[in-house]
Amino acid sequence: MKKTALMLALTGTLASGAAQADTLLGLYIGADGWRTATDGSFANTSQLQEFNFADKTQQSYYVALEHPIPLLPNIRLQHNELQSAGITALSADFSFAGESFSVDSEVQNQIDLTNTDYVLYYEILDNDLVSLDLGVNAKYINGSVAVAETAANGMVAVQDASTFIPMLYGSAVVGLPLTGLELFAQGSFVSYDGSRVYDMQGGVAYALLDNLAVDLRVKLGYRAVNLRLDDIDDLYANLDFKGVFAGVELHF
């Protein structure tokens, strides 16, 4: 009888400790696949040239750490692939990265504005029904934009771009009781000096696994990114990436 009581007490202590640890410290790891339709324009001046782009599947990976230390923000790091390419018949003479392309010439255009989000945020609300996070995001874009003539031995022009963009960040989750479902929305936004950047997403998540050791949920939603860049390393652009995404998230 004493052994049974001791085992029950020990089990209860361990379960309580695990639950408390999960409340005090949380690690989130996730990955998304995002099918994007891309459209927009770019140039070395504010006179932008429209380009055609093919649809592409992008990938995002993230890790977030939440803790109980007062005044110290939680941290989220997210790497976002952002690429597209296409073939365009130029509607006007076009100069880019020191090279000149004639009107009606056919060019291959490619953008790679892959970026990393460095987010610091606070949990404003955190319960089983509603959670709300607010913070700031330093989005680091490090990529290039290229134009090349499709003809053999044609000209190739490449413009590199690298910058940090400070943004506001917010995230909200609303739980649907007794369903295992959650509605979520998340985004970053900034507008200044002729530039505007936003990265918004929303959708539904379902808990496949929910216990003291690990939570597993799958997500389905829609994501939209706009990069309106005004003279970022001599790059001017107005590019939109939109489409459905699916993902998976682990919470330890």
C-alpha positions in Angstrom: 0.0 0.0 0.0 2.8 2.4 0.9 4.7 1.5 -2.3 1.5 2.2 -4.3 1.0 5.5 -2.6 4.6 6.4 -3.2 4.4 5.6 -6.9 1.2 7.6 -7.3 2.8 10.6 -5.6 5.9 10.3 -7.7 3.9 10.1 -10.9 1.9 13.1 -9.9 5.0 15.1 -9.1 6.6 14.3 -12.5 3.4 15.2 -14.4 3.1 18.4 -12.5 6.8 19.2 -13.2 6.4 18.5 -16.9 3.3 20.7 -17.1 5.0 23.5 -15.3 8.1 23.2 -17.5 5.9 23.5 -20.6 4.2 26.6 -19.1 7.6 28.2 -18.3 9.6 27.3 -21.4 8.3 26.5 -24.9 10.2 25.5 -28.0 8.5 25.7 -31.4 9.9 24.2 -34.6 8.0 24.4 -37.9 8.2 24.2 -41.7 5.9 25.4 -44.4 5.6 24.7 -48.2 4.1 27.7 -50.0 2.9 27.7 -53.6 3.3 31.2 -55.0 2.0 33.2 -57.9 4.3 36.1 -58.5 3.9 39.3 -60.4 5.4 42.7 -60.4 8.2 44.9 -61.7 11.7 46.1 -60.9 14.4 48.5 -62.2 17.4 50.6 -61.1 15.1 53.7 -61.1 11.6 54.5 -60.1 10.5 53.8 -63.7 9.7 50.2 -63.2 9.6 47.5 -65.9 6.9 44.8 -65.7 8.1 41.2 -65.9 6.4 37.8 -66.2 7.0 35.1 -63.5 6.2 31.4 -63.3 4.5 29.9 -60.2 6.9 28.3 -57.7 6.8 26.4 -54.5 8.7 28.2 -51.7 9.8 26.9 -48.4 9.9 28.5 -44.9 11.5 27.2 -41.7 11.2 28.6 -38.2 12.1 28.2 -34.6 10.7 30.1 -31.6 11.6 30.1 -27.9 9.2 31.4 -25.2 10.3 31.8 -21.6 9.0 33.3 -18.3 11.7 36.0 -17.7 10.0 39.3 -17.1 10.7 42.2 -19.6 12.9 39.9 -21.8 11.2 39.3 -25.1 10.6 35.9 -26.7 12.5 35.2 -29.9 11.5 33.8 -33.3 13.8 33.1 -36.2 12.3 32.3 -39.6 14.0 31.7 -43.0 11.9 32.4 -46.0 12.7 31.3 -49.5 11.5 33.9 -52.0 12.5 33.2 -55.6 10.9 33.3 -59.0 11.8 33.4 -62.7 10.2 33.9 -66.1 10.6 35.1 -69.7 9.5 38.5 -70.8 9.3 40.5 -74.0 10.4 44.0 -73.0 7.8 46.7 -73.7 10.5 49.5 -73.7 14.2 50.0 -73.8 15.6 48.8 -70.4 18.9 49.5 -68.6 19.7 47.4 -65.6 23.0 46.9 -63.6 25.0 48.6 -66.2 23.6 46.7 -69.2 21.1 47.9 -71.9 18.3 45.8 -73.4 16.3 46.9 -76.5 12.5 47.1 -76.7 10.8 43.9 -77.8 13.9 41.8 -76.9 13.2 38.6 -75.1 14.9 38.2 -71.7 15.1 35.8 -68.9 14.3 37.5 -65.5 15.1 36.0 -62.1 14.6 37.2 -58.6 16.0 35.8 -55.4 15.0 37.9 -52.4 15.3 35.1 -49.8 15.2 36.6 -46.4 15.4 35.9 -42.6 13.1 37.3 -39.9 14.6 38.1 -36.5 11.5 38.6 -34.3 11.4 39.8 -30.7 7.9 39.6 -29.2 5.8 39.6 -26.0 2.8 37.4 -25.2 0.0 39.8 -24.5 -2.6 37.0 -24.0 -1.9 33.3 -23.6 -4.7 30.9 -22.7 -6.6 27.9 -24.1 -9.0 30.2 -26.0 -7.0 33.2 -27.3 -3.3 34.0 -27.6 -1.9 37.3 -28.8 1.7 38.2 -29.5 3.1 41.7 -30.4 6.7 42.7 -31.2 9.2 43.9 -33.8 10.8 42.1 -36.7 14.1 42.9 -38.4 13.7 41.3 -41.9 17.1 40.7 -43.5 16.9 40.5 -47.3 20.1 39.2 -48.9 19.6 38.3 -52.6 19.8 39.4 -56.2 17.8 40.3 -59.3 19.0 39.3 -62.8 18.1 39.9 -66.4 19.7 38.0 -69.3 19.0 37.9 -73.1 17.7 34.6 -74.2 19.9 34.7 -77.3 23.1 32.7 -77.2 26.0 34.8 -75.7 23.5 37.5 -74.7 24.0 40.1 -72.1 23.6 39.3 -68.4 22.9 41.9 -65.8 22.8 41.1 -62.0 21.9 43.5 -59.2 22.7 42.4 -55.6 20.5 43.7 -52.8 21.2 43.4 -49.0 19.4 45.2 -46.2 17.7 45.0 -42.8 14.0 46.2 -42.8 12.5 47.0 -39.4 8.9 46.0 -39.1 6.0 45.6 -36.7 5.0 42.0 -35.8 1.8 40.5 -34.6 0.3 37.0 -34.2 -3.1 35.8 -33.0 -4.6 32.3 -32.4 -8.2 31.6 -31.5 -9.0 28.0 -30.3 -12.3 26.3 -31.2 -13.2 24.3 -28.1 -13.7 20.5 -28.4 -12.6 20.4 -32.1 -8.8 20.4 -32.0 -8.9 23.3 -34.4 -7.4 26.8 -34.2 -7.8 29.9 -36.4 -4.5 31.8 -36.7 -3.2 35.1 -38.3 0.3 36.4 -38.3 2.1 39.2 -40.1 4.8 41.9 -40.3 4.3 45.3 -41.8 6.2 48.5 -42.4 5.8 51.6 -44.6 8.4 54.4 -44.9 10.3 56.7 -47.3 8.5 55.2 -50.4 9.1 51.6 -49.4 6.4 49.2 -48.1 6.8 45.7 -47.0 4.3 43.2 -45.6 4.3 39.5 -45.0 0.8 38.3 -43.9 -0.7 34.9 -43.5 -3.9 33.3 -42.0 -5.5 29.9 -41.8 -6.5 27.0 -39.7 -4.5 24.5 -37.7 -5.4 21.1 -36.3 -3.8 19.3 -33.3 -2.7 15.8 -34.3 -0.9 15.2 -31.1 -1.3 17.0 -27.7 0.4 15.7 -24.6 2.9 16.7 -21.9 6.0 15.7 -24.0 5.2 17.2 -27.4 2.4 18.8 -29.4 2.1 18.3 -33.2 -0.2 20.4 -35.4 -0.7 20.7 -39.1 -1.6 24.0 -40.8 -3.3 25.1 -44.0 -3.6 28.8 -45.0 -3.0 31.6 -47.4 0.1 33.9 -47.4 0.7 37.2 -49.2 4.1 39.1 -49.4 4.6 42.5 -51.0 8.0 44.1 -51.4 7.8 47.7 -52.6 11.4 48.7 -52.4 12.6 52.3 -53.0 16.3 52.4 -53.7 17.6 49.5 -51.8 21.2 49.2 -53.1 20.0 50.8 -56.3 17.1 48.4 -56.6 13.5 49.6 -57.0 10.8 47.0 -57.0 7.1 46.3 -56.5 6.7 42.5 -56.3 3.8 40.4 -55.0 3.9 36.8 -53.9 0.6 35.1 -53.1 -0.7 31.6 -52.6 -1.8 28.7 -50.4 0.6 27.1 -47.9 0.6 24.0 -45.8 2.9 23.2 -42.8 3.7 21.3 -39.7 4.7 22.5 -36.2 6.2 20.8 -33.2 5.9 22.3 -29.7 8.1 20.9 -26.9 
